[in-house]
Amino acid sequence: MMSKYEFLLRISMLGQGKLAIFKKISQLFGSDLPNIINNVSFLLEKLALTQEQQKNFLATSYFHFEPILEWLDTPYPQKHLIAYCDSDYPILLKQISSPPIFLFVMGNCQLLHSPQIAMVGSREFSEYGAQWGRYFAGELAINGLTITSGLALGLDAICHRGALEVAGNTIAVLGSGLANIAPRSNLILANDILEQNGAIVSEFLPFEKARTEYFPRRNRIISGLSLGTFVVEASEKSGSLITARYALEQNRDVFALPGDIDNQNCGGTHYLIKQGAYLVTEPIDILEHYSRYLSTINRQTKDNEDINNCILYPEIFAVIHHQPIAVDTIAALVNLSIPELTSKLLDMEIAGLIMTVTGGYIRKRTIK
């Protein structure tokens, strides 16, 4: 007897025309293929595979698949193989022109069916991009959108982290197999995503190493899973524009954050706006666009009692937002001396509530 996973892996090796075979499996078995295949030969004939295809299906030794099957069986983190023919395959992704045959998933696979916004940006980013990427990711996540990005260095990682900081949902789509997470410098972030009920996804076999050509290819999955793609900050040569182009080809929305016209990192976002992308200046611009997908649009309007229960020095936190504010301005607003205020600001910074930037202080995270 053959397991469902082994059967599907063997089908995936048949080369050209395999997507049509997966579609036929879906037609024959409705929602799901049985977990154990009792009569492989009968099934291959029912799928109308040629003698050559049947021969190729059986040609590969089981030992070729054994490491993959063992990896799928390891209990932590939870692992899934979702094939195009499965009922769990995301509907939005099935609609694109070149859907992946497989999705290997670690973590919470149900997030694939949640309303998602792709957030992408350059690896080379400015303080402006980092500040607003984190802010938008947090606000959108709080209000029910899953933040989907590529775990890449730079703004991808910042957007994932922005969602995690408010206990929001986030999905990372890799350009490598899940047993070879890349880049390795974001391994801690990947583990944090899994620990906070997020998901990590790849179309590549688990032990596949990252390759340059895989990253543009995975971008179609990032945009394909999502209702729209939000480009936070990108140069005109940024790979983020590849994701935006995929989104347009997939008939999905594209949003862009405007920036300083002297900042080369914003050249790509300005180009997208000129081409008709939605100009975004605050989270509600995106949330209102997808209000029908969200149970509520719940903007961050916490009352004083909630704030007092959550954070240090709520009267100070209330005047610090996502634009830098100088120490003397804060002191005047809260009626404190500079030395007394500085001590409290340090406590808040250690607590992870605020951070120092050029021009003063900004919020480091949004309190849920």
C-alpha positions in Angstrom: 0.0 0.0 0.0 1.1 3.5 -0.7 0.5 6.7 1.3 -1.3 9.6 -0.2 1.8 11.8 0.2 4.0 9.3 -1.7 1.4 9.0 -4.4 1.2 12.7 -4.9 5.0 13.1 -4.8 5.3 10.5 -7.5 2.6 12.3 -9.7 4.6 15.5 -9.3 7.6 13.9 -11.0 5.7 13.2 -14.2 6.7 16.4 -15.9 4.6 18.3 -18.4 0.8 17.9 -17.9 1.0 17.1 -14.2 -1.4 20.0 -13.3 -4.0 18.4 -15.5 -3.5 15.1 -13.6 -4.0 16.9 -10.3 -7.2 18.5 -11.6 -8.4 15.1 -12.6 -7.7 13.7 -9.1 -9.8 16.4 -7.7 -12.6 15.6 -10.1 -12.5 11.9 -9.3 -12.2 12.1 -5.5 -14.1 15.3 -4.8 -12.6 16.9 -1.6 -9.8 14.5 -0.8 -7.7 11.6 -2.0 -7.7 8.6 0.5 -4.8 8.7 2.9 -3.9 5.1 1.9 -3.9 4.0 -1.8 -4.9 0.3 -1.9 -4.8 -0.2 -5.6 -2.3 2.0 -7.3 -2.5 0.4 -10.7 -6.3 0.8 -10.9 -6.0 4.5 -9.9 -3.3 5.2 -12.5 -5.5 3.7 -15.2 -8.5 5.6 -13.9 -6.5 8.8 -14.3 -5.8 7.8 -17.9 -2.0 7.8 -17.5 -0.2 6.4 -20.5 2.0 3.3 -20.1 5.1 5.5 -20.2 3.7 7.7 -17.5 2.8 4.7 -15.4 6.3 3.3 -15.9 7.8 6.7 -14.8 5.5 6.8 -11.8 6.9 3.5 -10.5 10.5 4.0 -11.6 11.7 6.0 -8.6 12.7 4.1 -5.5 10.7 4.6 -2.3 14.0 5.6 -0.6 14.0 8.8 -2.7 10.8 9.9 -1.0 11.6 8.6 2.5 13.4 11.7 3.9 10.5 13.9 2.7 7.9 11.6 4.3 9.8 11.3 7.5 10.1 15.1 7.6 6.4 15.5 7.2 5.9 13.0 10.1 8.0 14.9 12.6 5.6 16.3 15.2 7.1 19.8 15.8 6.5 22.1 14.2 3.3 20.7 12.7 3.8 20.0 9.0 1.4 19.7 6.1 1.6 18.9 2.4 -1.4 20.5 0.6 -1.7 19.5 -3.0 -3.6 21.3 -5.8 -6.3 18.6 -5.6 -6.9 19.0 -1.9 -9.9 20.8 -0.4 -7.5 22.7 1.8 -5.8 24.3 -1.2 -6.3 28.1 -1.0 -9.1 29.3 -3.3 -7.4 32.6 -4.3 -4.1 30.8 -5.1 -6.0 28.3 -7.3 -7.2 31.2 -9.5 -3.7 32.4 -10.6 -2.3 31.3 -14.0 0.5 29.1 -12.7 -0.6 27.8 -9.3 2.0 25.6 -7.4 1.3 21.9 -7.4 2.2 21.6 -3.8 2.3 23.8 -0.7 4.5 22.6 2.1 3.3 24.3 5.3 4.8 24.5 8.8 2.5 25.8 11.5 -1.1 27.0 11.2 -2.2 26.0 7.8 -5.7 27.5 8.4 -4.2 30.9 8.0 -3.9 30.2 4.3 -7.7 30.7 4.1 -7.7 34.0 6.1 -7.9 37.4 4.4 -4.3 38.4 3.6 -2.5 41.5 2.5 1.0 41.0 1.0 3.5 43.5 2.4 6.8 43.8 0.6 9.7 46.2 0.3 13.4 46.5 -0.4 16.2 44.9 1.5 17.8 48.3 1.4 15.5 50.4 3.4 15.4 53.8 5.2 14.3 54.6 8.7 11.1 56.0 7.1 10.4 52.6 5.5 11.1 50.7 8.6 8.9 52.9 10.8 5.9 52.8 8.5 6.3 49.2 7.5 6.2 48.2 11.2 3.3 50.6 11.9 1.1 49.5 9.0 1.8 45.8 9.6 0.7 46.1 13.2 -2.4 48.1 12.5 -3.6 45.9 9.6 -2.9 42.8 11.6 -4.9 44.1 14.6 -7.8 44.7 12.4 -7.9 41.2 11.0 -5.7 41.0 8.0 -3.0 38.4 7.9 0.4 39.9 6.9 2.0 37.8 4.1 5.6 38.4 3.0 8.8 36.6 2.0 10.9 36.4 5.2 13.6 38.3 3.3 16.1 40.7 4.9 14.8 44.2 5.1 11.2 45.3 5.0 9.8 41.8 4.6 11.2 40.9 8.0 10.1 44.2 9.5 6.5 43.6 8.3 6.4 40.1 9.8 7.8 41.5 13.0 5.3 44.3 13.1 2.4 41.8 12.9 4.0 39.6 15.7 4.5 42.6 18.0 0.7 43.0 18.2 0.0 39.3 18.4 -1.3 39.4 14.8 -1.2 36.7 12.1 1.6 36.4 9.6 2.6 34.0 6.8 6.1 33.7 5.4 6.6 32.3 1.8 10.1 31.0 1.1 12.3 30.7 -1.9 13.7 27.5 -0.4 12.5 24.2 1.1 11.2 24.5 4.7 14.0 22.3 6.1 16.5 24.9 4.6 15.0 28.2 5.8 16.7 31.1 4.0 18.1 33.5 4.9 19.6 31.8 7.9 19.9 35.2 9.6 16.1 35.3 9.9 15.8 31.8 11.5 14.9 33.4 14.9 12.1 35.3 13.1 10.9 32.1 11.5 10.7 30.4 14.8 8.9 33.3 16.3 6.3 33.1 13.5 5.7 29.4 14.3 5.6 30.0 18.1 2.9 32.7 17.6 0.6 30.5 15.5 1.8 31.8 12.2 2.7 29.7 9.1 5.7 29.2 6.8 5.0 28.1 3.3 7.0 26.8 0.3 6.2 25.1 -3.0 9.7 23.5 -3.0 10.6 20.1 -1.6 11.7 20.4 2.1 15.4 20.0 1.6 15.7 22.2 -1.5 18.3 25.0 -1.0 17.6 28.6 -1.9 18.5 29.6 -5.4 18.4 33.0 -7.0 15.8 32.1 -9.5 13.5 30.8 -6.8 12.8 34.1 -5.2 11.0 35.8 -8.1 9.1 32.6 -8.6 7.8 32.5 -4.9 6.6 36.1 -5.3 3.6 34.9 -7.4 2.6 32.9 -4.3 2.9 35.9 -2.0 0.6 37.9 -4.2 -1.6 34.9 -5.2 -2.5 34.1 -1.6 -3.4 37.8 -0.9 -6.3 40.1 -1.6 -3.8 42.8 -2.5 -0.1 43.7 -2.4 1.1 46.7 -0.4 4.6 47.9 -1.5 6.0 49.9 1.5 9.3 51.2 0.1 11.1 50.0 -3.0 13.6 51.3 -5.5 12.8 51.0 -9.2 14.9 47.9 -9.4 13.5 46.2 -6.3 12.2 42.7 -6.4 9.1 44.0 -4.7 8.0 45.3 -8.0 8.0 41.8 -9.3 5.4 40.9 -6.6 3.4 44.0 -7.6 3.5 42.9 -11.3 2.3 39.4 -10.4 -0.6 41.0 -8.4 -1.7 43.0 -11.4 -1.5 39.9 -13.6 -3.6 38.1 -11.0 -6.2 40.9 -11.0 -5.4 41.8 -7.4 -5.1 45.3 -5.9 -1.8 47.1 -5.6 -1.2 49.7 -2.9 1.9 51.9 -2.5 3.2 54.2 0.2 4.5 57.6 -1.0 7.8 58.8 0.2 10.4 61.6 -0.1 11.0 62.3 -3.8 14.7 62.6 -3.1 14.7 59.1 -1.6 15.8 56.6 -4.3 14.3 53.8 -2.1 10.9 55.3 -2.9 11.3 55.4 -6.7 9.6 52.1 -7.2 6.5 53.0 -5.1 6.2 56.4 -6.9 6.3 54.5 -10.2 3.5 52.2 -9.0 1.4 55.2 -8.0 1.9 56.8 -11.4 0.8 53.5 -13.0 -2.4 53.5 -11.0 -1.6 51.8 -7.7 -3.7 52.9 -4.8 -1.9 55.6 -2.8 -1.9 54.8 0.9 -1.3 57.2 3.7 -3.0 55.4 6.7 -4.1 51.8 7.5 -7.8 52.7 7.0 -7.2 53.2 3.3 -6.6 49.5 3.0 -9.0 48.3 5.7 -12.0 50.1 4.1 -11.1 48.5 0.8 -11.5 45.1 2.4 -14.2 45.8 4.9 -16.4 43.0 3.4 -13.7 40.5 4.2 -13.3 41.6 7.8 -15.7 41.1 10.7 -15.1 44.7 11.8 -12.9 47.6 11.0 -11.6 48.1 14.5 -9.3 51.1 14.5 -7.0 51.5 17.4 -9.2 53.5 19.8 -8.3 52.2 23.3 -9.8 54.1 26.2 -7.6 55.3 29.1 -8.6 52.4 31.3 -7.4 49.8 28.7 -4.1 51.8 28.3 -3.5 52.0 32.0 -3.8 48.2 32.2 -1.3 47.6 29.4 1.6 50.0 29.6 3.9 52.2 31.6 3.2 55.9 31.8 0.0 56.0 29.6 -0.1 59.8 29.7 3.3 59.8 28.0 2.6 57.0 25.6 -0.6 58.8 24.5 1.4 61.7 23.0 4.0 59.6 21.2 2.9 58.3 17.9 4.6 57.1 14.6 6.1 60.5 13.7 9.1 61.5 15.8 8.4 63.8 18.6 11.1 65.7 20.5 11.8 65.4 24.2 11.0 69.0 25.0 7.7 68.8 23.1 6.7 65.7 25.1 7.8 67.5 28.4 5.5 70.4 27.6 2.6 68.2 26.7 2.7 66.1 29.8 4.0 68.8 32.2 7.1 67.1 33.3 10.7 68.3 33.7 13.2 67.0 31.2 15.2 64.9 33.8 12.0 63.3 35.1 10.7 62.7 31.6 14.0 61.2 30.4 14.0 58.6 33.2 10.5 57.5 32.3 11.2 57.4 28.6 14.2 55.1 29.3 11.8 52.8 31.2 9.4 52.8 28.3 12.2 52.1 25.8 13.4 49.1 27.9 9.8 47.8 28.0 9.8 47.9 24.2 7.0 50.5 24.0 9.0 53.3 22.2 12.3 53.8 20.4 14.7 56.6 19.8 15.0 57.8 16.2 16.3 60.9 14.5 14.1 63.8 15.8 12.9 62.2 19.0 10.8 59.2 19.9 8.2 57.0 18.1 6.1 54.1 19.2 7.8 50.8 18.8 4.7 48.7 18.8 0.9 49.2 19.0 -0.8 47.9 22.1 -3.6 45.4 21.4 
